[in-house]
Protein backbone atom coordinates (compact mmCIF):
# COMPACT_ATOMS: atom_id res chain seq x y z
CA UNK A 1 0.00 0.00 0.00
CA UNK A 2 2.86 2.38 0.66
CA UNK A 3 4.22 2.08 -2.84
CA UNK A 4 6.97 4.57 -3.63
CA UNK A 5 5.96 7.06 -0.92
CA UNK A 6 8.65 8.30 1.45
CA UNK A 7 8.03 7.83 5.19
CA UNK A 8 6.76 11.37 5.81
CA UNK A 9 4.33 11.29 2.88
CA UNK A 10 3.13 7.80 3.83
CA UNK A 11 2.35 8.83 7.42
CA UNK A 12 0.63 12.06 6.37
CA UNK A 13 -1.54 10.37 3.74
CA UNK A 14 -2.37 7.50 6.07
CA UNK A 15 -3.50 9.92 8.80
CA UNK A 16 -5.56 11.94 6.30
CA UNK A 17 -7.24 8.81 4.92
CA UNK A 18 -7.95 7.41 8.38
CA UNK A 19 -9.56 10.72 9.36
CA UNK A 20 -11.83 10.54 6.31
CA UNK A 21 -12.70 6.87 6.81
CA UNK A 22 -13.58 7.22 10.50
CA UNK A 23 -15.52 10.45 9.91
CA UNK A 24 -17.63 8.62 7.34
CA UNK A 25 -18.06 5.60 9.62
CA UNK A 26 -19.33 7.81 12.45
CA UNK A 27 -21.55 9.76 10.06
CA UNK A 28 -23.19 6.47 9.10
CA UNK A 29 -23.65 5.47 12.76
CA UNK A 30 -20.60 3.23 13.11
CA UNK A 31 -17.81 3.29 15.68
CA UNK A 32 -14.05 2.82 15.68
CA UNK A 33 -14.04 -0.45 17.55
CA UNK A 34 -13.76 -4.13 16.92
CA UNK A 35 -15.19 -7.13 18.69
CA UNK A 36 -12.23 -7.22 21.07
CA UNK A 37 -11.93 -3.54 21.92
CA UNK A 38 -9.88 -0.51 20.95
CA UNK A 39 -6.21 -0.63 20.12
CA UNK A 40 -3.76 2.21 20.02
CA UNK A 41 -4.34 2.89 16.30
CA UNK A 42 -8.07 3.56 16.77
CA UNK A 43 -7.94 5.11 20.24
CA UNK A 44 -7.78 8.72 19.02
CA UNK A 45 -10.91 8.34 16.89
CA UNK A 46 -12.79 6.45 19.58
CA UNK A 47 -12.03 9.02 22.30
CA UNK A 48 -12.91 11.90 20.01
CA UNK A 49 -16.29 10.49 18.97
CA UNK A 50 -17.51 8.69 22.10
CA UNK A 51 -19.70 10.73 24.47
CA UNK A 52 -18.01 11.54 27.78
CA UNK A 53 -20.75 9.82 29.79
CA UNK A 54 -20.02 6.58 27.92
CA UNK A 55 -16.30 6.90 28.63
CA UNK A 56 -17.04 7.58 32.30
CA UNK A 57 -19.15 4.42 32.54
CA UNK A 58 -16.52 2.36 30.74
CA UNK A 59 -13.81 3.66 33.05
CA UNK A 60 -15.91 2.83 36.12
CA UNK A 61 -16.31 -0.74 34.88
CA UNK A 62 -12.58 -0.95 34.23
CA UNK A 63 -11.89 0.34 37.76
CA UNK A 64 -14.25 -2.24 39.27
CA UNK A 65 -12.86 -5.21 37.34
CA UNK A 66 -9.21 -4.18 37.16
CA UNK A 67 -8.53 -1.66 39.96
CA UNK A 68 -4.75 -1.70 39.42
CA UNK A 69 -5.12 -1.24 35.65
CA UNK A 70 -2.71 -4.05 34.87
CA UNK A 71 -4.71 -5.55 31.99
CA UNK A 72 -4.02 -3.78 28.69
CA UNK A 73 -2.90 -0.65 30.49
CA UNK A 74 -3.06 2.38 28.16
CA UNK A 75 -4.37 0.28 25.27
CA UNK A 76 -8.00 1.36 25.36
CA UNK A 77 -10.16 4.22 26.60
CA UNK A 78 -8.38 4.65 29.93
CA UNK A 79 -6.70 8.04 29.80
CA UNK A 80 -4.52 7.95 32.91
CA UNK A 81 -2.03 5.42 34.14
CA UNK A 82 -2.91 4.31 37.67
CA UNK A 83 -0.98 1.72 39.55
CA UNK A 84 -1.85 0.53 43.06
PyMOL commands that place a pseudoatom at each C-alpha (Angstrom):
pseudoatom trace, name=CA, resn=UNK, resi=1, chain=A, elem=C, hetatm=0, pos=[0.000, 0.000, 0.000]
pseudoatom trace, name=CA, resn=UNK, resi=2, chain=A, elem=C, hetatm=0, pos=[2.863, 2.379, 0.665]
pseudoatom trace, name=CA, resn=UNK, resi=3, chain=A, elem=C, hetatm=0, pos=[4.220, 2.076, -2.844]
pseudoatom trace, name=CA, resn=UNK, resi=4, chain=A, elem=C, hetatm=0, pos=[6.965, 4.574, -3.627]
pseudoatom trace, name=CA, resn=UNK, resi=5, chain=A, elem=C, hetatm=0, pos=[5.961, 7.059, -0.916]
pseudoatom trace, name=CA, resn=UNK, resi=6, chain=A, elem=C, hetatm=0, pos=[8.646, 8.302, 1.451]
pseudoatom trace, name=CA, resn=UNK, resi=7, chain=A, elem=C, hetatm=0, pos=[8.029, 7.826, 5.191]
pseudoatom trace, name=CA, resn=UNK, resi=8, chain=A, elem=C, hetatm=0, pos=[6.761, 11.365, 5.810]
pseudoatom trace, name=CA, resn=UNK, resi=9, chain=A, elem=C, hetatm=0, pos=[4.329, 11.285, 2.882]
pseudoatom trace, name=CA, resn=UNK, resi=10, chain=A, elem=C, hetatm=0, pos=[3.125, 7.804, 3.828]
pseudoatom trace, name=CA, resn=UNK, resi=11, chain=A, elem=C, hetatm=0, pos=[2.354, 8.828, 7.417]
pseudoatom trace, name=CA, resn=UNK, resi=12, chain=A, elem=C, hetatm=0, pos=[0.632, 12.058, 6.366]
pseudoatom trace, name=CA, resn=UNK, resi=13, chain=A, elem=C, hetatm=0, pos=[-1.543, 10.372, 3.744]
pseudoatom trace, name=CA, resn=UNK, resi=14, chain=A, elem=C, hetatm=0, pos=[-2.367, 7.496, 6.072]
pseudoatom trace, name=CA, resn=UNK, resi=15, chain=A, elem=C, hetatm=0, pos=[-3.497, 9.920, 8.796]
pseudoatom trace, name=CA, resn=UNK, resi=16, chain=A, elem=C, hetatm=0, pos=[-5.565, 11.939, 6.298]
pseudoatom trace, name=CA, resn=UNK, resi=17, chain=A, elem=C, hetatm=0, pos=[-7.239, 8.814, 4.917]
pseudoatom trace, name=CA, resn=UNK, resi=18, chain=A, elem=C, hetatm=0, pos=[-7.946, 7.412, 8.375]
pseudoatom trace, name=CA, resn=UNK, resi=19, chain=A, elem=C, hetatm=0, pos=[-9.558, 10.721, 9.358]
pseudoatom trace, name=CA, resn=UNK, resi=20, chain=A, elem=C, hetatm=0, pos=[-11.827, 10.542, 6.306]
pseudoatom trace, name=CA, resn=UNK, resi=21, chain=A, elem=C, hetatm=0, pos=[-12.697, 6.873, 6.812]
pseudoatom trace, name=CA, resn=UNK, resi=22, chain=A, elem=C, hetatm=0, pos=[-13.576, 7.225, 10.495]
pseudoatom trace, name=CA, resn=UNK, resi=23, chain=A, elem=C, hetatm=0, pos=[-15.515, 10.453, 9.912]
pseudoatom trace, name=CA, resn=UNK, resi=24, chain=A, elem=C, hetatm=0, pos=[-17.628, 8.625, 7.341]
pseudoatom trace, name=CA, resn=UNK, resi=25, chain=A, elem=C, hetatm=0, pos=[-18.063, 5.598, 9.617]
pseudoatom trace, name=CA, resn=UNK, resi=26, chain=A, elem=C, hetatm=0, pos=[-19.332, 7.807, 12.446]
pseudoatom trace, name=CA, resn=UNK, resi=27, chain=A, elem=C, hetatm=0, pos=[-21.548, 9.764, 10.062]
pseudoatom trace, name=CA, resn=UNK, resi=28, chain=A, elem=C, hetatm=0, pos=[-23.188, 6.471, 9.104]
pseudoatom trace, name=CA, resn=UNK, resi=29, chain=A, elem=C, hetatm=0, pos=[-23.648, 5.469, 12.765]
pseudoatom trace, name=CA, resn=UNK, resi=30, chain=A, elem=C, hetatm=0, pos=[-20.602, 3.227, 13.108]
pseudoatom trace, name=CA, resn=UNK, resi=31, chain=A, elem=C, hetatm=0, pos=[-17.814, 3.286, 15.675]
pseudoatom trace, name=CA, resn=UNK, resi=32, chain=A, elem=C, hetatm=0, pos=[-14.052, 2.819, 15.676]
pseudoatom trace, name=CA, resn=UNK, resi=33, chain=A, elem=C, hetatm=0, pos=[-14.036, -0.452, 17.550]
pseudoatom trace, name=CA, resn=UNK, resi=34, chain=A, elem=C, hetatm=0, pos=[-13.759, -4.130, 16.923]
pseudoatom trace, name=CA, resn=UNK, resi=35, chain=A, elem=C, hetatm=0, pos=[-15.191, -7.128, 18.689]
pseudoatom trace, name=CA, resn=UNK, resi=36, chain=A, elem=C, hetatm=0, pos=[-12.225, -7.223, 21.066]
pseudoatom trace, name=CA, resn=UNK, resi=37, chain=A, elem=C, hetatm=0, pos=[-11.928, -3.538, 21.918]
pseudoatom trace, name=CA, resn=UNK, resi=38, chain=A, elem=C, hetatm=0, pos=[-9.883, -0.506, 20.952]
pseudoatom trace, name=CA, resn=UNK, resi=39, chain=A, elem=C, hetatm=0, pos=[-6.208, -0.627, 20.123]
pseudoatom trace, name=CA, resn=UNK, resi=40, chain=A, elem=C, hetatm=0, pos=[-3.755, 2.215, 20.019]
pseudoatom trace, name=CA, resn=UNK, resi=41, chain=A, elem=C, hetatm=0, pos=[-4.340, 2.886, 16.303]
pseudoatom trace, name=CA, resn=UNK, resi=42, chain=A, elem=C, hetatm=0, pos=[-8.066, 3.563, 16.774]
pseudoatom trace, name=CA, resn=UNK, resi=43, chain=A, elem=C, hetatm=0, pos=[-7.941, 5.110, 20.235]
pseudoatom trace, name=CA, resn=UNK, resi=44, chain=A, elem=C, hetatm=0, pos=[-7.782, 8.725, 19.020]
pseudoatom trace, name=CA, resn=UNK, resi=45, chain=A, elem=C, hetatm=0, pos=[-10.912, 8.340, 16.885]
pseudoatom trace, name=CA, resn=UNK, resi=46, chain=A, elem=C, hetatm=0, pos=[-12.791, 6.455, 19.583]
pseudoatom trace, name=CA, resn=UNK, resi=47, chain=A, elem=C, hetatm=0, pos=[-12.032, 9.016, 22.303]
pseudoatom trace, name=CA, resn=UNK, resi=48, chain=A, elem=C, hetatm=0, pos=[-12.913, 11.900, 20.010]
pseudoatom trace, name=CA, resn=UNK, resi=49, chain=A, elem=C, hetatm=0, pos=[-16.285, 10.491, 18.968]
pseudoatom trace, name=CA, resn=UNK, resi=50, chain=A, elem=C, hetatm=0, pos=[-17.513, 8.693, 22.098]
pseudoatom trace, name=CA, resn=UNK, resi=51, chain=A, elem=C, hetatm=0, pos=[-19.697, 10.727, 24.465]
pseudoatom trace, name=CA, resn=UNK, resi=52, chain=A, elem=C, hetatm=0, pos=[-18.005, 11.539, 27.779]
pseudoatom trace, name=CA, resn=UNK, resi=53, chain=A, elem=C, hetatm=0, pos=[-20.752, 9.818, 29.786]
pseudoatom trace, name=CA, resn=UNK, resi=54, chain=A, elem=C, hetatm=0, pos=[-20.025, 6.579, 27.916]
pseudoatom trace, name=CA, resn=UNK, resi=55, chain=A, elem=C, hetatm=0, pos=[-16.301, 6.896, 28.629]
pseudoatom trace, name=CA, resn=UNK, resi=56, chain=A, elem=C, hetatm=0, pos=[-17.037, 7.579, 32.300]
pseudoatom trace, name=CA, resn=UNK, resi=57, chain=A, elem=C, hetatm=0, pos=[-19.154, 4.419, 32.541]
pseudoatom trace, name=CA, resn=UNK, resi=58, chain=A, elem=C, hetatm=0, pos=[-16.524, 2.356, 30.744]
pseudoatom trace, name=CA, resn=UNK, resi=59, chain=A, elem=C, hetatm=0, pos=[-13.806, 3.662, 33.050]
pseudoatom trace, name=CA, resn=UNK, resi=60, chain=A, elem=C, hetatm=0, pos=[-15.908, 2.831, 36.115]
pseudoatom trace, name=CA, resn=UNK, resi=61, chain=A, elem=C, hetatm=0, pos=[-16.314, -0.738, 34.883]
pseudoatom trace, name=CA, resn=UNK, resi=62, chain=A, elem=C, hetatm=0, pos=[-12.577, -0.951, 34.232]
pseudoatom trace, name=CA, resn=UNK, resi=63, chain=A, elem=C, hetatm=0, pos=[-11.890, 0.343, 37.761]
pseudoatom trace, name=CA, resn=UNK, resi=64, chain=A, elem=C, hetatm=0, pos=[-14.249, -2.235, 39.265]
pseudoatom trace, name=CA, resn=UNK, resi=65, chain=A, elem=C, hetatm=0, pos=[-12.865, -5.207, 37.342]
pseudoatom trace, name=CA, resn=UNK, resi=66, chain=A, elem=C, hetatm=0, pos=[-9.207, -4.177, 37.159]
pseudoatom trace, name=CA, resn=UNK, resi=67, chain=A, elem=C, hetatm=0, pos=[-8.533, -1.659, 39.957]
pseudoatom trace, name=CA, resn=UNK, resi=68, chain=A, elem=C, hetatm=0, pos=[-4.746, -1.704, 39.422]
pseudoatom trace, name=CA, resn=UNK, resi=69, chain=A, elem=C, hetatm=0, pos=[-5.124, -1.240, 35.647]
pseudoatom trace, name=CA, resn=UNK, resi=70, chain=A, elem=C, hetatm=0, pos=[-2.714, -4.046, 34.874]
pseudoatom trace, name=CA, resn=UNK, resi=71, chain=A, elem=C, hetatm=0, pos=[-4.711, -5.553, 31.991]
pseudoatom trace, name=CA, resn=UNK, resi=72, chain=A, elem=C, hetatm=0, pos=[-4.018, -3.780, 28.690]
pseudoatom trace, name=CA, resn=UNK, resi=73, chain=A, elem=C, hetatm=0, pos=[-2.902, -0.651, 30.487]
pseudoatom trace, name=CA, resn=UNK, resi=74, chain=A, elem=C, hetatm=0, pos=[-3.056, 2.377, 28.158]
pseudoatom trace, name=CA, resn=UNK, resi=75, chain=A, elem=C, hetatm=0, pos=[-4.368, 0.277, 25.270]
pseudoatom trace, name=CA, resn=UNK, resi=76, chain=A, elem=C, hetatm=0, pos=[-8.000, 1.361, 25.356]
pseudoatom trace, name=CA, resn=UNK, resi=77, chain=A, elem=C, hetatm=0, pos=[-10.158, 4.217, 26.595]
pseudoatom trace, name=CA, resn=UNK, resi=78, chain=A, elem=C, hetatm=0, pos=[-8.383, 4.648, 29.932]
pseudoatom trace, name=CA, resn=UNK, resi=79, chain=A, elem=C, hetatm=0, pos=[-6.701, 8.043, 29.805]
pseudoatom trace, name=CA, resn=UNK, resi=80, chain=A, elem=C, hetatm=0, pos=[-4.518, 7.952, 32.912]
pseudoatom trace, name=CA, resn=UNK, resi=81, chain=A, elem=C, hetatm=0, pos=[-2.032, 5.415, 34.143]
pseudoatom trace, name=CA, resn=UNK, resi=82, chain=A, elem=C, hetatm=0, pos=[-2.913, 4.311, 37.670]
pseudoatom trace, name=CA, resn=UNK, resi=83, chain=A, elem=C, hetatm=0, pos=[-0.979, 1.718, 39.553]
pseudoatom trace, name=CA, resn=UNK, resi=84, chain=A, elem=C, hetatm=0, pos=[-1.852, 0.528, 43.058]
for i in range(1, 84): cmd.bond("trace and resi %d" % i, "trace and resi %d" % (i + 1))
show_as sticks, trace
zoom trace
